[in-house]
């Protein structure tokens, strides 16, 4: 039972980190696309 809880927790953390990574990459892309016209 404890092992099941632990694996469930790891699964939640894993899915959260994937979401955060996707959000971070999208945020970085929007930031770079917003900065590009200023530098050109």
C-alpha positions in Angstrom: 0.0 0.0 0.0 2.8 2.4 0.9 4.6 1.6 -2.4 1.4 2.3 -4.3 1.1 5.7 -2.7 4.7 6.5 -3.4 4.4 5.5 -7.1 1.2 7.6 -7.3 3.1 10.6 -5.9 5.9 10.1 -8.3 3.5 9.9 -11.2 1.8 13.2 -10.1 5.2 14.9 -9.8 6.3 13.6 -13.2 3.1 14.9 -14.9 3.5 18.3 -13.2 7.1 18.6 -14.3 6.1 17.8 -17.8 3.4 20.5 -17.7 5.9 23.0 -16.2 8.5 22.2 -18.9 5.9 22.7 -21.7 4.7 26.0 -20.1 8.3 27.2 -19.7 9.2 26.4 -23.3 6.1 28.2 -24.6 6.9 31.1 -22.3 10.4 31.3 -23.6 9.2 31.1 -27.2 6.8 34.0 -26.7 9.5 36.0 -24.9 12.0 35.5 -27.7 9.4 36.3 -30.4 8.5 39.5 -28.5 12.1 40.5 -28.2 13.2 39.8 -31.8 11.4 42.8 -33.5 13.2 45.2 -31.0 16.7 43.9 -31.8 16.2 43.9 -35.6 
